[in-house]
């Protein structure tokens, strides 16, 4: 009989949810409300008066199952650890609750990441269908958040419209970043930083606002940033 190996982490701030995290494979298969199902699957749960989002990651291909088992942290653990890191730096991300991964002595199996459901009702993608009265304020907040990531040596490798959440509360814009498992660490120069905007759709006017605020936050030339952002966007189309 093959011995199963599990790796579990629970945020000390959410010890009351420890039993939920420890039973993730079972509770995910038998409960929750599906909110997305594709390569990975997302479900929403109500537990102990809290709304939780659980992400179940697709079973990796054979080589990666060996790599994750011995050499690299699972996507779930990375998502958990990076969310803690961002929040410690003052960068918004839904509060991480825990992670669970399982496998055998040789092969990595499935992994699950749990966080609180974000209070942000919108993503950057909503700019395509909604005209927000404070659109410029929102874009500037997103640019500042991006600059904070880069100034701290963090480059989000899946920085797409669906992974940037926001809301306006008391005339202040709050931004949260999700889907953190693909993060690169190291110096982020002006070229790499501006290229990071390439998957965010927008008009010239929107890019001009993003470039101005990003450049201001990082001490770069505004026109250079705008040129690099638009160049990166045109190459990605």
For each residue, the residues with C-beta under 8 A, 3 or more apart:
1:
2: 104 105
3: 104 105
4: 102 103 104 109
5: 102 103 104 105
6: 100 101 102
7: 74 77 99 100 101 102
8: 21 22 98 99 100 101
9: 21 77 80 98 99
10: 14 15 17 18 21 22 97 98
11: 14 80 84 95 96 97 98
12: 15
13: 95
14: 10 11 17 18 95 97 98
15: 10 12 18
16: 48
17: 10 14 20 21 47 48 50 52 97 98 114
18: 10 14 15 21 22 98
19: 22 23
20: 17 23 24 27 45 47 48 52 114
21: 8 9 10 17 18 24 97 98 99 100 114
22: 8 10 18 19 100
23: 19 20 26 27
24: 20 21 27 28 54 100 112 114
25: 28 29 100 102 110 112
26: 23 29 30
27: 20 23 24 30 31 32 45
28: 24 25 31 32 43 54 56 112
29: 25 26
30: 26 27
31: 27 28 43 45
32: 27 28 43 44 45 54
33: 43 44 45
34: 37 41 42 43
35: 42 43 44 53
36: 40 41 42
37: 34 41 42
38: 41
39: 58
40: 36 55 56 57 58
41: 34 36 37 38 55 56
42: 34 35 36 37 53 54 55 56
43: 28 31 32 33 34 35 53 54 56
44: 32 33 35 51 52 53 54 117
45: 20 27 31 32 33 51 52 53 54
46: 49 50 51 52
47: 17 20 50 52
48: 16 17 20
49: 46
50: 17 46 47 116
51: 44 45 46 116 117
52: 17 20 44 45 46 47 97 114 115 116 117
53: 35 42 43 44 45 94 114 115 116 117 118
54: 24 28 32 42 43 44 45 112 113 114
55: 40 41 42 76 79 112 113 114
56: 28 40 41 42 43 110 111 112
57: 40 60 74 75 76 110 111 112 113
58: 39 40
59: 65 109 110
60: 57 64 65 68 108
61: 64 65
62: 65 66 107
63: 66 67
64: 60 61 67 68 108
65: 59 60 61 62 68 69 103 107 108 109
66: 62 63 69 70 106 107 108
67: 63 64 70 71 72 108
68: 60 64 65 71 72 73 74 101 103 108
69: 65 66 103 106 107 108
70: 66 67
71: 67 68
72: 67 68
73: 68 77 78 81
74: 7 57 68 77 78 99 101 108 111
75: 57 78 79 111 113 181
76: 55 57 79 80 99 100 101 111 112 113 181
77: 7 9 73 74 80 81 99 101 111
78: 73 74 75 81 82 180 181 183
79: 55 75 76 82 83 96 99 113 115 179 180 181
80: 9 11 76 77 83 84 96 98 99 113
81: 73 77 78 84 85
82: 78 79 85 86 93 180 181 183
83: 79 80 86 87 93 94 95 96 115 180
84: 11 80 81 87 88 96
85: 81 82 88 89 154
86: 82 83 89 91 92 93 149 154 177 180
87: 83 84 90 91 92 93 95 96
88: 84 85
89: 85 86 148 152
90: 87 148
91: 86 87 145 148 149 152 177
92: 86 87 145 165 174 175 176 177
93: 82 83 86 87 96 115 176 177 178 180
94: 53 83 115 116 117 118 176 178
95: 11 13 14 83 87 115 116
96: 11 79 80 83 84 87 93 99 113 114 115
97: 10 11 14 17 21 52 114 115 116
98: 8 9 10 11 14 17 18 21 80 113 114
99: 7 8 9 21 74 76 77 79 80 96 111 112 113 114
100: 6 7 8 21 22 24 25 76 111 112 114
101: 6 7 8 68 74 76 77 108 109 110 111 112
102: 4 5 6 7 25 109 110 111
103: 4 5 65 68 69 106 107 108 109
104: 2 3 4 5 107 109
105: 2 3 5
106: 66 69 103
107: 62 65 66 69 103 104
108: 60 64 65 66 67 68 69 74 101 103 111
109: 4 59 65 101 102 103 104
110: 25 56 57 59 101 102
111: 56 57 74 75 76 77 99 100 101 102 108
112: 24 25 28 54 55 56 57 76 99 100 101
113: 54 55 57 75 76 79 80 96 98 99
114: 17 20 21 24 52 53 54 55 96 97 98 99 100
115: 52 53 79 83 93 94 95 96 97
116: 50 51 52 53 94 95 97
117: 44 51 52 53 94
118: 53 94 165 176 178
119: 167 174
120: 123 165 166 167 174 175 176
121: 167
122: 126 130 165 166 167
123: 120 126 161 162 163 164 165 166
124: 127 142 161 162 164 166 200
125: 128 161 162
126: 122 123 129 130 132
127: 124 130 132 135 161 201 202 206
128: 125 161 201
129: 126
130: 122 126 127
131: 135
132: 126 127 135 138 168
133:
134: 137 138 168 173
135: 127 131 132 138 139 206
136: 139 140 209
137: 134 140 141 168 173
138: 132 134 135 141 142 166 168 173
139: 135 136 142 143 206 209 210 213
140: 136 137 143 144 173 209 213
141: 137 138 144 145 166 173 174 175
142: 124 138 139 145 146 164 166 175 210
143: 139 140 146 147 209 210 211 212 213 214 217
144: 140 141 147 148 213 214 217
145: 91 92 141 142 148 149 164 175 177
146: 142 143 149 150 159 193 196 197 210 214
147: 143 144 150 151 193 213 214 217 218
148: 89 90 91 144 145 151 152 217
149: 86 91 145 146 152 154 155 156 177 188
150: 146 147 153 154 155 188 192 193 196 218
151: 147 148 188 217 218
152: 89 91 148 149
153: 150 185 186 187 188
154: 85 86 149 150 183 184 185 188
155: 149 150 183 184 185 186 188 192 193 196
156: 149 159 163 177 180 182 183 196
157: 182 183 184
158: 163 179 182
159: 146 156 163 164 196 197 199 200
160: 163 164 199 200
161: 123 124 125 127 128 164 199 200 201
162: 123 124 125 179
163: 123 156 158 159 160 177 178 179
164: 123 124 142 145 159 160 161 175 176 177 200
165: 92 118 120 122 123 175 176 177 178
166: 120 122 123 124 138 141 142 173 174 175 176
167: 119 120 121 122 173 174
168: 132 134 137 138 171 172 173 174
169: 172 174
170:
171: 168
172: 168 169
173: 134 137 138 140 141 166 167 168
174: 92 119 120 141 166 167 168 169
175: 92 120 141 142 145 164 165 166
176: 92 93 94 118 120 164 165 166
177: 86 91 92 93 145 149 156 163 164 165 180
178: 93 94 118 163 165
179: 79 158 162 163 182
180: 78 79 82 83 86 93 156 177 183
181: 75 76 78 79 82
182: 156 157 158 179
183: 78 82 154 155 156 157 180
184: 154 155 157
185: 153 154 155
186: 153 155
187: 153
188: 149 150 151 153 154 155 192 193 196
189: 192 193
190: 193 194 218 220 224 225 228
191: 194 195 228
192: 150 155 188 189 195 196
193: 146 147 150 155 188 189 190 196 214 218 220
194: 190 191 197 211 214 225 228 229 232
195: 191 192 198 228 232
196: 146 150 155 156 159 188 192 193
197: 146 159 194 200 207 210 214 229 232 233
198: 195 229 232 233 235 236
199: 159 160 161 236
200: 124 159 160 161 164 197 210 233
201: 127 128 161
202: 127 206 207 210 233
203: 206 207
204: 207 208 230
205: 208 209
206: 127 135 139 202 203 209 210
207: 197 202 203 204 210 211 226 229 230 233
208: 204 205 211 212 226
209: 136 139 140 143 205 206 212 213
210: 139 142 143 146 197 200 202 206 207 213 214 229
211: 143 194 207 208 214 215 222 225 226 229
212: 143 208 209 215 216 222 225 226
213: 139 140 143 144 147 209 210 216 217
214: 143 144 146 147 193 194 197 210 211 217 218 220 225 229
215: 211 212 218 219 220 221 222 224 225
216: 212 213 219 222
217: 143 144 147 148 151 213 214
218: 147 150 151 190 193 214 215
219: 215 216
220: 190 193 214 215 224 225
221: 215 224 225
222: 211 212 215 216 225 226
223: 226 227
224: 190 215 220 221 227 228
225: 190 194 211 212 214 215 220 221 222 228 229
226: 207 208 211 212 222 223 229 230
227: 223 224 230 231
228: 190 191 194 195 224 225 231 232
229: 194 197 198 207 210 211 214 225 226 232 233
230: 204 207 226 227 233 234
231: 227 228 234 235
232: 194 195 197 198 228 229 235 236
233: 197 198 200 202 207 229 230 236 237
234: 230 231 237
235: 198 231 232
236: 198 199 232 233
237: 233 234
